[in-house]
Amino acid sequence: MRKAVIPVAGLGTRFLPATKATPKEMMPVVDKPAIQYVVEEAAAAGMDDLLFVTGRNKRALEDHFDENHELEAVLARKGSTALLAAARDPASLASIHYVRQGTPRGLGHAVACARIHVGDQPFAVLLGDDLIDPRDYILTRMAQVHERTGGSVIALMAVPPSEISLYGCAAVVPTAEADVVAVTDLVEKPPAGSAPSQYAIIGRYVLTPQVFDVLDQTSPGSGGEIQLTDALRVLAHRPVGSPGAGVTGVVFTGRRYDTGDKQSYLRSVVRIAVDRADLGPPLREYLRELVAGDFDTSHG
């Protein structure tokens, strides 16, 4: 499995006015745009053929993952070796292609836009709002489960009952493997108190190509959008042995950073920064002083 689809057509309205002219996916998380973390994760799992499903005002994405000969020449003349490597790295991660979604009609519709590029191969879908820590990458494990089962695989994470209505939710039964569950049903953003489990779908999928035929027949669901969760529910209910039948969940217990709203974004930036050897120690001390109220304004 070498192909991955990354939907990036959203308007980023939660971050206005910052996203009026800059794609939300290009907002910095420390010193890299959020989307680069996602591309690095796909590349680390051996996926070197990536399709961005884009919309208007996303040119900055294309520029970021392209070569910039003028910038590289300046850095080379200055002998700025580390900065030169950082500037070149995004273009070397994978072969990246682009398709326009046109009118955004939900995640399911965005995935359907990838049909021509993906063809009849299994593929991954990575959502740009979910950043997975490099120490806890899950895609390789999901690919292994797909190879064994032949069906689609989704990443699941246990969340508090008060949060489950923000996600797609899976009804599951355990398997012989502690981190793997069989998915028996799926519902998108269930009302509080009616969720079939505590397991939320987070933004990593390994899908069979049969999902495209199902998406073609999927009516708008939650929020008036075509939901990928609804299409996966159809595949989960297919008889064993049918093309594309079965959905399996891999339970994620690692470090995940949400950049979907302002509060989560700020927390993610801080969490990633404090774990870095070059930034962490002084930043931790700064945060201790800030929280304790013993803040020296001379710090800036």
C-alpha positions as a LaTeX table, in Angstrom:
\begin{tabular}{lrrr}
\hline
Residue & $x$ (\AA) & $y$ (\AA) & $z$ (\AA) \\
\hline
Met1 & 0.00 & 0.00 & 0.00 \\
Arg2 & 1.72 & 3.15 & $-1.23$ \\
Lys3 & $-1.14$ & 5.61 & $-1.78$ \\
Ala4 & $-2.65$ & 7.95 & 0.78 \\
Val5 & $-5.35$ & 10.61 & 0.54 \\
Ile6 & $-5.20$ & 13.78 & 2.64 \\
Pro7 & $-8.35$ & 15.97 & 2.53 \\
Val8 & $-7.41$ & 19.66 & 2.90 \\
Ala9 & $-10.32$ & 21.51 & 1.31 \\
Gly10 & $-11.79$ & 22.95 & 4.52 \\
Leu11 & $-12.17$ & 26.70 & 4.95 \\
Gly12 & $-10.68$ & 26.83 & 8.45 \\
Thr13 & $-13.35$ & 29.22 & 9.70 \\
Arg14 & $-12.57$ & 28.45 & 13.37 \\
Phe15 & $-9.25$ & 30.25 & 12.95 \\
Leu16 & $-10.37$ & 33.41 & 11.20 \\
Pro17 & $-8.90$ & 35.91 & 10.53 \\
Ala18 & $-5.62$ & 33.93 & 10.47 \\
Thr19 & $-7.02$ & 31.62 & 7.78 \\
Lys20 & $-8.52$ & 34.28 & 5.55 \\
Ala21 & $-5.54$ & 34.05 & 3.16 \\
Thr22 & $-3.52$ & 31.19 & 4.70 \\
Pro23 & $-4.72$ & 27.57 & 4.67 \\
Lys24 & $-5.41$ & 26.24 & 8.15 \\
Glu25 & $-3.15$ & 23.29 & 7.34 \\
Met26 & $-0.22$ & 25.71 & 6.96 \\
Met27 & $-0.54$ & 27.14 & 10.45 \\
Pro28 & 2.75 & 26.50 & 12.27 \\
Val29 & 3.11 & 23.90 & 14.97 \\
Val30 & 6.40 & 25.08 & 16.46 \\
Asp31 & 8.55 & 25.34 & 13.29 \\
Lys32 & 6.67 & 23.22 & 10.74 \\
Pro33 & 3.20 & 23.65 & 9.28 \\
Ala34 & 0.69 & 21.19 & 10.71 \\
Ile35 & 0.26 & 19.41 & 7.38 \\
Gln36 & 3.95 & 18.50 & 7.21 \\
Tyr37 & 3.61 & 16.34 & 10.30 \\
Val38 & 0.86 & 14.38 & 8.53 \\
Val39 & 2.90 & 13.95 & 5.34 \\
Glu40 & 5.90 & 12.79 & 7.37 \\
Glu41 & 3.73 & 10.17 & 9.06 \\
Ala42 & 2.49 & 8.82 & 5.73 \\
Ala43 & 6.03 & 8.72 & 4.36 \\
Ala44 & 7.27 & 6.88 & 7.45 \\
Ala45 & 4.67 & 4.16 & 6.76 \\
Gly46 & 6.03 & 3.70 & 3.22 \\
Met47 & 3.35 & 5.74 & 1.45 \\
Asp48 & 5.16 & 7.73 & $-1.20$ \\
Asp49 & 2.21 & 8.60 & $-3.46$ \\
Leu50 & 0.00 & 11.19 & $-1.78$ \\
Leu51 & $-3.12$ & 12.94 & $-3.04$ \\
Phe52 & $-4.23$ & 16.21 & $-1.50$ \\
Val53 & $-7.94$ & 16.87 & $-1.98$ \\
Thr54 & $-7.88$ & 20.66 & $-2.03$ \\
Gly55 & $-10.12$ & 23.65 & $-2.51$ \\
Arg56 & $-9.69$ & 27.34 & $-3.20$ \\
Asn57 & $-6.85$ & 29.34 & $-1.63$ \\
Lys58 & $-4.66$ & 26.29 & $-1.05$ \\
Arg59 & $-1.76$ & 27.33 & $-3.28$ \\
Ala60 & 0.51 & 27.66 & $-0.24$ \\
Leu61 & 0.31 & 23.89 & 0.23 \\
Glu62 & 1.62 & 23.26 & $-3.25$ \\
Asp63 & 4.41 & 25.80 & $-2.80$ \\
His64 & 5.47 & 24.28 & 0.52 \\
Phe65 & 5.91 & 20.79 & $-0.89$ \\
Asp66 & 7.70 & 22.06 & $-4.01$ \\
Glu67 & 11.32 & 23.02 & $-4.49$ \\
Asn68 & 12.34 & 26.64 & $-3.95$ \\
His69 & 15.58 & 27.05 & $-5.87$ \\
Glu70 & 16.02 & 30.72 & $-5.03$ \\
Leu71 & 15.71 & 30.16 & $-1.27$ \\
Glu72 & 17.95 & 27.09 & $-1.42$ \\
Ala73 & 20.62 & 29.01 & $-3.35$ \\
Val74 & 20.65 & 31.79 & $-0.74$ \\
Leu75 & 20.97 & 29.32 & 2.13 \\
Ala76 & 23.69 & 27.39 & 0.31 \\
Arg77 & 25.75 & 30.57 & $-0.25$ \\
Lys78 & 25.44 & 31.42 & 3.44 \\
Gly79 & 26.50 & 27.95 & 4.46 \\
Ser80 & 23.29 & 27.49 & 6.45 \\
Thr81 & 23.38 & 23.70 & 6.24 \\
Ala82 & 20.63 & 22.95 & 8.78 \\
Leu83 & 18.24 & 25.52 & 7.32 \\
Leu84 & 18.97 & 24.30 & 3.80 \\
Ala85 & 18.04 & 20.75 & 4.81 \\
Ala86 & 14.84 & 22.01 & 6.46 \\
Ala87 & 13.89 & 23.92 & 3.30 \\
Arg88 & 14.52 & 20.93 & 1.03 \\
Asp89 & 12.90 & 18.29 & 3.23 \\
Pro90 & 9.19 & 18.87 & 2.41 \\
Ala91 & 9.73 & 18.34 & $-1.34$ \\
Ser92 & 11.60 & 15.08 & $-0.72$ \\
Leu93 & 9.01 & 13.34 & 1.44 \\
Ala94 & 6.76 & 11.91 & $-1.27$ \\
Ser95 & 5.31 & 12.38 & $-4.71$ \\
Ile96 & 2.35 & 14.68 & $-4.08$ \\
His97 & $-0.63$ & 15.19 & $-6.39$ \\
Tyr98 & $-3.63$ & 17.48 & $-6.14$ \\
Val99 & $-7.32$ & 17.33 & $-7.04$ \\
Arg100 & $-9.99$ & 19.98 & $-6.37$ \\
Gln101 & $-13.03$ & 18.99 & $-4.34$ \\
Gly102 & $-15.08$ & 21.88 & $-5.70$ \\
Thr103 & $-18.01$ & 22.28 & $-3.35$ \\
Pro104 & $-17.12$ & 20.71 & 0.02 \\
Arg105 & $-19.80$ & 18.14 & 0.83 \\
Gly106 & $-18.21$ & 16.25 & 3.69 \\
Leu107 & $-15.36$ & 13.83 & 4.31 \\
Gly108 & $-17.04$ & 11.08 & 2.33 \\
His109 & $-17.28$ & 13.34 & $-0.69$ \\
Ala110 & $-13.62$ & 14.34 & $-0.33$ \\
Val111 & $-12.56$ & 10.69 & $-0.30$ \\
Ala112 & $-14.75$ & 9.99 & $-3.35$ \\
Cys113 & $-12.80$ & 12.66 & $-5.25$ \\
Ala114 & $-9.73$ & 10.41 & $-5.01$ \\
Arg115 & $-11.26$ & 7.54 & $-6.96$ \\
Ile116 & $-9.46$ & 8.09 & $-10.27$ \\
His117 & $-6.08$ & 8.51 & $-8.59$ \\
Val118 & $-6.45$ & 5.56 & $-6.21$ \\
Gly119 & $-7.95$ & 3.11 & $-8.68$ \\
Asp120 & $-8.55$ & $-0.43$ & $-7.39$ \\
Gln121 & $-5.92$ & $-0.42$ & $-4.64$ \\
Pro122 & $-6.26$ & $-0.21$ & $-0.88$ \\
Phe123 & $-5.25$ & 3.21 & 0.40 \\
Ala124 & $-4.90$ & 5.28 & 3.54 \\
Val125 & $-6.73$ & 8.45 & 4.53 \\
Leu126 & $-5.12$ & 10.88 & 6.95 \\
Leu127 & $-6.93$ & 13.90 & 8.35 \\
Gly128 & $-4.84$ & 17.02 & 8.83 \\
Asp129 & $-6.44$ & 17.99 & 12.16 \\
Asp130 & $-5.02$ & 14.88 & 13.86 \\
Leu131 & $-1.27$ & 14.83 & 14.45 \\
Ile132 & 0.19 & 11.58 & 15.73 \\
Asp133 & 3.44 & 11.71 & 17.66 \\
Pro134 & 6.32 & 10.08 & 15.71 \\
Arg135 & 6.94 & 7.82 & 18.70 \\
Asp136 & 3.40 & 6.39 & 18.36 \\
Tyr137 & 2.72 & 6.12 & 14.62 \\
Ile138 & $-0.19$ & 3.76 & 13.96 \\
Leu139 & $-0.46$ & 3.49 & 10.17 \\
Thr140 & 1.98 & 0.60 & 9.81 \\
Arg141 & 0.01 & $-1.40$ & 12.37 \\
Met142 & $-3.23$ & $-0.61$ & 10.55 \\
Ala143 & $-1.72$ & $-1.76$ & 7.25 \\
Gln144 & $-0.70$ & $-5.05$ & 8.86 \\
Val145 & $-4.24$ & $-5.62$ & 10.11 \\
His146 & $-5.63$ & $-4.84$ & 6.66 \\
Glu147 & $-3.29$ & $-7.32$ & 5.01 \\
Arg148 & $-4.50$ & $-10.03$ & 7.36 \\
Thr149 & $-8.24$ & $-9.27$ & 7.26 \\
Gly150 & $-8.65$ & $-7.85$ & 3.75 \\
Gly151 & $-11.16$ & $-5.27$ & 4.98 \\
Ser152 & $-11.06$ & $-1.63$ & 5.96 \\
Val153 & $-9.32$ & $-0.57$ & 9.17 \\
Ile154 & $-10.04$ & 2.47 & 11.31 \\
Ala155 & $-8.12$ & 4.02 & 14.20 \\
Leu156 & $-10.11$ & 4.18 & 17.44 \\
Met157 & $-9.43$ & 5.99 & 20.68 \\
Ala158 & $-11.32$ & 5.85 & 23.96 \\
Val159 & $-12.73$ & 9.27 & 24.86 \\
Pro160 & $-14.86$ & 10.52 & 27.78 \\
Pro161 & $-18.65$ & 10.17 & 27.33 \\
Ser162 & $-18.95$ & 13.96 & 27.26 \\
Glu163 & $-16.83$ & 14.08 & 24.08 \\
Ile164 & $-18.09$ & 11.11 & 22.07 \\
Ser165 & $-20.78$ & 13.14 & 20.29 \\
Leu166 & $-18.02$ & 15.10 & 18.57 \\
Tyr167 & $-16.80$ & 12.00 & 16.70 \\
Gly168 & $-17.84$ & 9.05 & 14.67 \\
Cys169 & $-18.32$ & 6.15 & 17.09 \\
Ala170 & $-17.88$ & 2.40 & 16.69 \\
Ala171 & $-19.68$ & $-0.53$ & 18.31 \\
Val172 & $-17.02$ & $-3.20$ & 18.79 \\
Val173 & $-16.30$ & $-6.69$ & 20.05 \\
Pro174 & $-12.86$ & $-7.79$ & 21.26 \\
Thr175 & $-10.50$ & $-10.07$ & 19.37 \\
Ala176 & $-7.56$ & $-12.19$ & 20.45 \\
Glu177 & $-5.31$ & $-9.15$ & 20.04 \\
Ala178 & $-5.50$ & $-6.52$ & 22.75 \\
Asp179 & $-5.25$ & $-3.56$ & 20.38 \\
Val180 & $-7.61$ & $-4.91$ & 17.70 \\
Val181 & $-11.42$ & $-4.97$ & 17.78 \\
Ala182 & $-14.05$ & $-6.10$ & 15.29 \\
Val183 & $-16.41$ & $-3.29$ & 14.33 \\
Thr184 & $-20.07$ & $-4.30$ & 14.28 \\
Asp185 & $-21.67$ & $-0.90$ & 13.75 \\
Leu186 & $-20.81$ & 2.77 & 13.27 \\
Val187 & $-22.64$ & 6.03 & 13.88 \\
Glu188 & $-21.54$ & 9.57 & 13.13 \\
Lys189 & $-21.69$ & 12.00 & 16.09 \\
Pro190 & $-24.18$ & 10.10 & 18.25 \\
Pro191 & $-26.31$ & 12.16 & 20.65 \\
Ala192 & $-25.07$ & 12.27 & 24.22 \\
Gly193 & $-26.04$ & 9.13 & 26.10 \\
Ser194 & $-26.73$ & 7.01 & 23.01 \\
Ala195 & $-23.20$ & 6.18 & 21.82 \\
Pro196 & $-22.63$ & 2.44 & 21.27 \\
Ser197 & $-19.20$ & 2.59 & 22.95 \\
Gln198 & $-16.48$ & 4.91 & 24.20 \\
Tyr199 & $-14.45$ & 4.38 & 21.04 \\
Ala200 & $-14.17$ & 7.41 & 18.78 \\
Ile201 & $-12.87$ & 7.28 & 15.23 \\
Ile202 & $-9.76$ & 9.41 & 14.91 \\
Gly203 & $-8.35$ & 10.65 & 11.64 \\
Arg204 & $-6.58$ & 7.56 & 10.28 \\
Tyr205 & $-8.15$ & 5.03 & 7.93 \\
Val206 & $-7.03$ & 2.19 & 5.69 \\
Leu207 & $-9.75$ & 1.63 & 3.11 \\
Thr208 & $-10.54$ & $-0.90$ & 0.43 \\
Pro209 & $-11.43$ & 0.44 & $-3.04$ \\
Gln210 & $-15.00$ & $-0.88$ & $-2.65$ \\
Val211 & $-15.66$ & 2.16 & $-0.46$ \\
Phe212 & $-15.95$ & 4.28 & $-3.61$ \\
Asp213 & $-19.02$ & 2.39 & $-4.89$ \\
Val214 & $-20.62$ & 2.70 & $-1.47$ \\
Leu215 & $-19.87$ & 6.44 & $-1.30$ \\
Asp216 & $-21.57$ & 6.89 & $-4.68$ \\
Gln217 & $-24.77$ & 5.57 & $-3.08$ \\
Thr218 & $-24.41$ & 7.34 & 0.27 \\
Ser219 & $-26.93$ & 10.08 & 1.00 \\
Pro220 & $-26.05$ & 13.14 & 3.08 \\
Gly221 & $-26.09$ & 12.33 & 6.78 \\
Ser222 & $-24.97$ & 14.22 & 9.88 \\
Gly223 & $-24.62$ & 17.93 & 9.17 \\
Gly224 & $-26.12$ & 17.47 & 5.70 \\
Glu225 & $-22.78$ & 16.07 & 4.47 \\
Ile226 & $-21.72$ & 12.78 & 2.90 \\
Gln227 & $-20.13$ & 10.96 & 5.82 \\
Leu228 & $-17.35$ & 8.42 & 5.43 \\
Thr229 & $-18.63$ & 6.81 & 8.63 \\
Asp230 & $-21.95$ & 5.99 & 6.92 \\
Ala231 & $-20.16$ & 4.28 & 4.03 \\
Leu232 & $-18.00$ & 2.26 & 6.41 \\
Arg233 & $-21.14$ & 1.18 & 8.24 \\
Val234 & $-22.37$ & $-0.42$ & 5.01 \\
Leu235 & $-19.08$ & $-2.29$ & 4.61 \\
Ala236 & $-19.18$ & $-3.42$ & 8.25 \\
His237 & $-22.61$ & $-4.99$ & 7.66 \\
Arg238 & $-21.71$ & $-6.81$ & 4.44 \\
Pro239 & $-21.72$ & $-10.61$ & 4.62 \\
Val240 & $-18.32$ & $-12.20$ & 5.18 \\
Gly241 & $-16.69$ & $-12.96$ & 1.85 \\
Ser242 & $-18.36$ & $-10.10$ & 0.00 \\
Pro243 & $-16.05$ & $-7.61$ & $-1.77$ \\
Gly244 & $-14.74$ & $-5.07$ & 0.73 \\
Ala245 & $-16.67$ & $-6.64$ & 3.62 \\
Gly246 & $-15.63$ & $-6.04$ & 7.19 \\
Val247 & $-14.25$ & $-3.18$ & 9.24 \\
Thr248 & $-11.65$ & $-3.64$ & 11.96 \\
Gly249 & $-10.50$ & $-1.13$ & 14.56 \\
Val250 & $-7.00$ & $-0.62$ & 15.92 \\
Val251 & $-7.16$ & 0.99 & 19.36 \\
Phe252 & $-4.77$ & 3.91 & 19.72 \\
Thr253 & $-3.36$ & 4.70 & 23.15 \\
Gly254 & $-0.43$ & 6.93 & 22.17 \\
Arg255 & 0.18 & 10.65 & 21.89 \\
Arg256 & $-2.20$ & 12.52 & 19.60 \\
Tyr257 & $-2.39$ & 16.25 & 19.02 \\
Asp258 & $-5.63$ & 17.88 & 17.88 \\
Thr259 & $-5.32$ & 21.10 & 15.88 \\
Gly260 & $-8.99$ & 21.41 & 14.95 \\
Asp261 & $-9.86$ & 24.35 & 17.21 \\
Lys262 & $-8.01$ & 27.16 & 18.96 \\
Gln263 & $-7.79$ & 25.62 & 22.40 \\
Ser264 & $-6.62$ & 22.24 & 21.11 \\
Tyr265 & $-4.21$ & 23.87 & 18.69 \\
Leu266 & $-2.53$ & 25.91 & 21.43 \\
Arg267 & $-2.23$ & 22.87 & 23.67 \\
Ser268 & $-0.72$ & 20.85 & 20.84 \\
Val269 & 1.90 & 23.50 & 20.10 \\
Val270 & 2.91 & 23.62 & 23.76 \\
Arg271 & 3.00 & 19.83 & 24.17 \\
Ile272 & 5.17 & 19.33 & 21.11 \\
Ala273 & 7.50 & 22.19 & 22.03 \\
Val274 & 8.12 & 21.07 & 25.62 \\
Asp275 & 9.14 & 17.60 & 24.38 \\
Arg276 & 11.87 & 19.00 & 22.16 \\
Ala277 & 15.42 & 18.93 & 23.49 \\
Asp278 & 16.24 & 22.32 & 21.98 \\
Leu279 & 13.14 & 24.12 & 23.24 \\
Gly280 & 11.73 & 22.11 & 26.11 \\
Pro281 & 13.84 & 22.97 & 29.19 \\
Pro282 & 13.58 & 26.79 & 28.99 \\
Leu283 & 9.95 & 26.62 & 27.89 \\
Arg284 & 9.02 & 24.37 & 30.81 \\
Glu285 & 10.62 & 26.83 & 33.22 \\
Tyr286 & 8.80 & 29.72 & 31.56 \\
Leu287 & 5.47 & 27.90 & 31.88 \\
Arg288 & 6.10 & 27.07 & 35.55 \\
Glu289 & 6.69 & 30.73 & 36.30 \\
Leu290 & 3.64 & 31.75 & 34.31 \\
Val291 & 1.33 & 29.29 & 36.04 \\
Ala292 & 2.73 & 30.17 & 39.47 \\
Gly293 & 2.05 & 33.83 & 38.83 \\
Asp294 & 5.73 & 34.67 & 39.32 \\
Phe295 & 6.05 & 36.00 & 35.80 \\
Asp296 & 8.87 & 38.40 & 34.99 \\
Thr297 & 7.73 & 40.79 & 32.25 \\
Ser298 & 11.33 & 41.12 & 31.11 \\
His299 & 10.97 & 37.65 & 29.58 \\
Gly300 & 8.99 & 39.18 & 26.73 \\
\hline
\end{tabular}
